[in-house]
Amino acid sequence: MTDKKQGVAVPERLIPVPSSISPEAQASLARLVREDGVPLNALYTMPTPDDLGGWMALKAAADVQYAAAVKRLAGALESEVEQVKIGDATLHIATPKIVRKPDCAYVDFHGGALVFGGGDACRVQAQMQADQHGVVCYGVDYRMPPEHPYPAALNDAITAYRHVLDLHASSRVIIGGRSAGGNLAVALLLQAKLEQLPFPAGLILLSPEVDLTESGDSFQVNQMVDVVLPGSLMRNNELYAGGADLSDPYLSPLFGDHSGFPPTFLQSGTRDLFLSNTVRMHRALRRVGVDAELHVFEAMPHGGFQGNTPEDRELAAEVSRFAAARWA
């Protein structure tokens, strides 16, 4: 007797751009697919974890593209930025032109699939956060593979957090992370709990990559539907882990002990490959009594609509509201 694979058979079909989102968001989704409907990003194949030369070449090219994309999204930036080195950790400290909350700080962890997004992109994202919130932002330019696999990035995160705590009361600090940065933001708090460091006032997780085992439902349901992140990042995850168990809570912080975590803001979209990461993280927090908000946007792919759409502006306003309430 053969085992029957359990699941739902989905007929081949074209999934249209929905009319339920703004015209700007519809145009954003349409720009990211070919005429035959295949997402442009689906054309890229990651090297195998042991192909270090391939990763180095890809990383160099991707970082240039990533930085250019972030700069386009950022527009005109007013904050000034200084780069400092604290141990092995590199910080981009962005100070807004007008500091609205002098004693407050935002610690930002950039995205980039745990391999990309450092350097210029990290610096620009720190400036964006500083401008948005009117506070000093510490962009953590954490070390990444293939040169620096786990736990280098987490070590940099805890080093950066200790430095910020030397300068700001924990009750005036917010930690935020997008995608891979969300992984580090949650793993950092697990490590802070272990080291008995005070928690920040709030946590902001934008489509966080908190499960490197990719066990969630949306990794199947939204595959090739998410035009920004159409497929698995398992090769990135294995490269980052460097042979460690992907289910370890410091690699997949969804599986950690979140009791005592600060109020948390979580965001995803119905077309986000990481939707399951986000909703499962929300439930994990709620199960241990954490005050957690979940914001799921219609038809939004991973990372938003990549432009100045009404939905992107609405998300930014919600993040600003949450942060202002925590600093208050």
C-alpha positions as CSV (number, residue, x, y, z in Angstrom):
1,M,0.0,0.0,0.0
2,T,1.4,3.4,-1.0
3,D,1.1,6.5,1.1
4,K,-1.2,9.0,-0.5
5,K,0.2,12.6,-0.3
6,Q,-2.3,14.8,1.5
7,G,-3.0,18.2,0.0
8,V,-5.1,20.3,-2.4
9,A,-4.7,20.0,-6.1
10,V,-4.6,23.5,-7.6
11,P,-5.3,23.8,-11.4
12,E,-3.0,25.8,-13.5
13,R,-4.3,29.4,-13.7
14,L,-3.4,33.0,-14.1
15,I,-3.9,34.9,-10.9
16,P,-4.9,38.4,-11.9
17,V,-3.8,41.7,-10.4
18,P,-6.8,42.5,-8.1
19,S,-9.0,45.5,-8.4
20,S,-9.3,45.7,-4.6
21,I,-6.1,47.7,-4.3
22,S,-5.0,51.1,-5.4
23,P,-4.2,51.8,-9.1
24,E,-0.6,52.6,-7.9
25,A,-0.3,49.2,-6.2
26,Q,-1.8,47.4,-9.2
27,A,0.8,49.0,-11.4
28,S,3.5,48.0,-9.0
29,L,2.5,44.3,-9.1
30,A,2.2,44.4,-12.9
31,R,5.8,45.9,-13.3
32,L,7.3,42.9,-11.5
33,V,6.1,40.2,-13.9
34,R,6.9,39.3,-17.5
35,E,4.3,39.3,-20.2
36,D,3.7,35.6,-19.6
37,G,3.0,36.2,-15.9
38,V,6.2,34.8,-14.5
39,P,7.7,37.1,-11.7
40,L,11.0,38.7,-12.8
41,N,12.7,37.7,-9.6
42,A,11.9,34.0,-10.3
43,L,14.6,34.1,-13.0
44,Y,17.4,34.2,-10.3
45,T,18.9,31.1,-8.8
46,M,20.9,31.2,-5.7
47,P,24.2,29.3,-5.6
48,T,24.6,26.1,-3.5
49,P,25.8,26.8,0.0
50,D,29.3,25.4,-0.8
51,D,29.8,27.7,-3.8
52,L,31.6,30.5,-2.0
53,G,32.8,32.1,-5.2
54,G,29.3,32.2,-6.6
55,W,28.0,33.8,-3.4
56,M,30.6,36.4,-3.4
57,A,29.9,37.4,-7.0
58,L,26.2,37.4,-6.4
59,K,26.5,39.4,-3.2
60,A,28.6,42.1,-4.8
61,A,26.0,42.6,-7.6
62,A,23.0,42.3,-5.4
63,D,24.3,44.9,-2.9
64,V,24.6,47.4,-5.6
65,Q,21.1,46.8,-6.9
66,Y,19.7,46.7,-3.3
67,A,21.2,50.0,-2.4
68,A,20.0,51.6,-5.6
69,A,16.4,50.3,-4.9
70,V,16.4,51.6,-1.4
71,K,17.7,55.0,-2.5
72,R,14.9,55.3,-5.0
73,L,12.3,54.5,-2.3
74,A,13.9,56.8,0.2
75,G,13.7,60.0,-2.0
76,A,15.3,63.1,-0.4
77,L,16.9,62.4,2.9
78,E,17.6,65.1,5.5
79,S,19.3,63.2,8.3
80,E,23.0,63.2,8.8
81,V,24.8,59.9,9.3
82,E,28.0,58.8,11.0
83,Q,29.6,55.3,10.7
84,V,31.1,53.9,13.9
85,K,32.7,50.6,14.8
86,I,31.8,49.0,18.1
87,G,33.8,45.8,18.4
88,D,33.1,43.8,15.3
89,A,29.7,45.6,14.8
90,T,29.4,48.5,12.3
91,L,26.7,51.1,13.1
92,H,25.3,53.8,10.8
93,I,24.1,56.4,13.3
94,A,21.6,58.7,11.6
95,T,20.5,62.0,13.3
96,P,17.4,63.8,11.9
97,K,17.5,67.5,10.9
98,I,14.9,68.1,13.6
99,V,15.2,65.8,16.6
100,R,11.6,65.5,18.0
101,K,12.5,63.1,20.8
102,P,16.0,63.8,22.0
103,D,16.2,60.9,24.4
104,C,14.7,58.3,22.1
105,A,16.4,55.8,19.7
106,Y,15.4,53.4,17.0
107,V,17.6,50.4,16.3
108,D,17.1,49.2,12.7
109,F,18.0,45.7,11.3
110,H,18.0,45.7,7.5
111,G,16.6,43.0,5.2
112,G,18.3,41.1,2.4
113,A,17.8,37.4,2.9
114,L,20.5,37.2,5.6
115,V,23.2,37.7,2.9
116,F,22.6,41.0,1.2
117,G,21.6,44.6,2.1
118,G,24.5,45.9,4.1
119,G,26.7,49.0,3.3
120,D,24.9,51.8,1.5
121,A,21.5,50.2,1.8
122,C,21.8,49.8,5.5
123,R,23.0,53.5,5.8
124,V,20.1,54.8,3.7
125,Q,17.5,52.8,5.7
126,A,18.9,54.2,9.0
127,Q,18.4,57.7,7.5
128,M,14.9,56.8,6.4
129,Q,14.0,55.7,10.0
130,A,15.5,58.8,11.5
131,D,13.6,61.1,9.1
132,Q,10.4,59.2,9.7
133,H,10.4,59.2,13.4
134,G,12.5,62.2,14.3
135,V,14.8,60.2,16.5
136,V,18.4,59.0,16.3
137,C,18.5,55.7,14.4
138,Y,21.2,53.1,14.8
139,G,21.4,51.0,11.6
140,V,23.2,47.8,12.4
141,D,25.4,46.8,9.5
142,Y,25.7,43.2,10.8
143,R,28.3,40.8,9.3
144,M,26.9,38.2,6.9
145,P,27.9,35.1,5.0
146,P,29.7,33.7,3.2
147,E,32.5,35.4,5.0
148,H,30.7,35.5,8.4
149,P,28.0,32.8,9.0
150,Y,25.9,32.5,12.2
151,P,26.4,33.6,14.9
152,A,28.3,36.6,13.6
153,A,25.2,38.7,12.8
154,L,23.6,37.9,16.2
155,N,26.8,38.8,18.0
156,D,26.8,42.1,16.2
157,A,23.2,42.7,17.1
158,I,23.8,42.2,20.9
159,T,26.9,44.3,20.7
160,A,25.0,47.1,19.1
161,Y,22.1,46.8,21.6
162,R,24.5,47.0,24.5
163,H,26.0,50.2,23.0
164,V,22.6,51.8,22.6
165,L,21.7,50.9,26.2
166,D,24.8,52.8,27.3
167,L,23.4,55.9,25.7
168,H,19.6,55.5,26.1
169,A,17.2,54.2,28.7
170,S,15.7,50.9,27.4
171,S,12.2,52.4,27.9
172,R,13.1,54.9,25.2
173,V,14.4,52.4,22.6
174,I,12.5,50.7,19.8
175,I,13.9,47.8,17.8
176,G,12.8,47.3,14.2
177,G,13.6,44.7,11.6
178,R,12.4,44.1,8.0
179,S,12.5,40.5,6.6
180,A,15.9,39.1,7.6
181,G,16.2,42.0,9.9
182,G,13.1,40.8,11.7
183,N,14.8,37.5,12.4
184,L,17.7,39.3,14.1
185,A,15.4,41.6,16.0
186,V,13.6,38.7,17.6
187,A,16.8,36.6,18.1
188,L,18.4,39.6,19.8
189,L,15.6,39.8,22.3
190,L,16.0,36.1,23.1
191,Q,19.7,36.7,23.7
192,A,18.9,39.8,25.7
193,K,16.6,37.7,27.9
194,L,19.4,35.1,28.4
195,E,21.8,37.8,29.4
196,Q,19.2,39.6,31.6
197,L,19.4,42.8,29.6
198,P,16.3,45.1,29.8
199,F,13.9,44.9,26.9
200,P,13.1,47.9,24.7
201,A,9.9,49.8,24.7
202,G,8.6,48.2,21.5
203,L,9.4,45.8,18.6
204,I,8.5,46.4,15.0
205,L,8.6,43.4,12.7
206,L,7.9,43.9,9.0
207,S,7.4,40.6,7.2
208,P,9.9,38.9,9.5
209,E,11.9,35.9,8.4
210,V,11.5,34.1,11.7
211,D,11.3,30.5,10.5
212,L,14.3,29.4,8.5
213,T,12.9,25.9,8.2
214,E,10.2,27.4,6.0
215,S,7.5,25.2,7.5
216,G,4.6,27.7,7.2
217,D,1.6,27.3,4.8
218,S,2.3,30.5,2.8
219,F,5.7,29.1,1.6
220,Q,3.5,26.8,-0.6
221,V,0.4,28.8,-1.1
222,N,2.1,32.1,-2.1
223,Q,5.0,30.5,-4.0
224,M,5.2,32.4,-7.4
225,V,2.3,34.6,-6.3
226,D,4.7,36.8,-4.3
227,V,6.2,38.8,-7.2
228,V,9.0,40.2,-4.9
229,L,10.0,36.9,-3.2
230,P,8.5,34.2,-5.4
231,G,10.4,31.1,-4.0
232,S,12.3,29.5,-1.2
233,L,15.4,31.1,0.4
234,M,16.5,27.7,1.8
235,R,20.0,28.0,0.2
236,N,20.4,31.4,1.9
237,N,19.2,30.0,5.1
238,E,21.7,27.1,5.0
239,L,24.5,29.4,4.0
240,Y,23.7,31.7,7.0
241,A,23.4,28.8,9.4
242,G,26.8,27.4,8.5
243,G,25.8,23.8,9.5
244,A,23.8,24.7,12.6
245,D,20.2,23.3,13.1
246,L,17.8,25.6,11.3
247,S,15.1,25.0,14.0
248,D,17.4,26.4,16.7
249,P,15.5,29.4,18.3
250,Y,18.4,31.7,17.6
251,L,18.2,30.9,13.9
252,S,14.4,30.5,13.8
253,P,13.3,32.7,16.6
254,L,9.6,31.8,16.0
255,F,10.4,28.8,18.1
256,G,11.8,30.7,21.1
257,D,10.3,31.7,24.4
258,H,8.7,35.1,23.9
259,S,7.3,35.6,27.3
260,G,7.9,39.1,28.6
261,F,8.5,40.6,25.1
262,P,7.5,44.2,24.7
263,P,4.5,45.4,22.7
264,T,5.0,44.3,19.1
265,F,3.9,45.6,15.7
266,L,3.8,42.9,12.9
267,Q,3.0,43.5,9.2
268,S,2.6,41.3,6.1
269,G,0.4,41.0,3.0
270,T,-1.9,38.4,1.6
271,R,0.6,37.7,-1.3
272,D,3.7,37.7,1.0
273,L,5.7,34.5,0.9
274,F,6.4,35.2,4.6
275,L,2.7,35.7,5.6
276,S,2.9,32.5,7.7
277,N,6.0,33.7,9.4
278,T,4.2,36.8,10.5
279,V,0.8,35.4,11.5
280,R,2.5,32.5,13.4
281,M,4.8,35.0,15.2
282,H,1.7,37.0,16.2
283,R,0.0,34.0,17.6
284,A,3.1,32.9,19.5
285,L,3.3,36.3,21.1
286,R,-0.4,36.4,22.0
287,R,-0.2,32.9,23.5
288,V,2.3,34.3,26.1
289,G,0.3,37.4,26.7
290,V,2.3,39.9,24.7
291,D,0.5,43.0,23.4
292,A,0.9,42.4,19.7
293,E,-0.7,44.1,16.6
294,L,-1.1,42.3,13.3
295,H,-1.5,44.3,10.1
296,V,-2.1,42.3,6.9
297,F,-2.5,44.3,3.7
298,E,-4.5,43.2,0.7
299,A,-2.5,41.7,-2.2
300,M,0.8,43.1,-0.8
301,P,3.9,41.1,-1.7
302,H,7.0,40.8,0.5
303,G,8.4,44.2,1.5
304,G,5.4,46.2,0.3
305,F,4.5,47.6,-3.1
306,Q,8.0,49.0,-3.6
307,G,6.8,52.5,-4.2
308,N,4.8,55.5,-3.0
309,T,1.4,53.8,-3.1
310,P,-1.5,54.7,-0.7
311,E,-0.9,51.3,0.9
312,D,2.8,51.9,1.6
313,R,1.9,55.3,3.1
314,E,-0.8,53.8,5.2
315,L,1.7,51.2,6.6
316,A,4.2,53.9,7.3
317,A,1.6,55.9,9.2
318,E,0.7,52.9,11.3
319,V,4.3,52.2,12.1
320,S,4.8,55.9,13.1
321,R,1.7,55.7,15.3
322,F,2.9,52.6,17.1
323,A,6.4,54.0,17.7
324,A,5.1,57.3,18.9
325,A,2.8,55.5,21.4
326,R,5.7,53.4,22.7
327,W,8.0,56.4,23.1
328,A,5.1,58.4,24.8
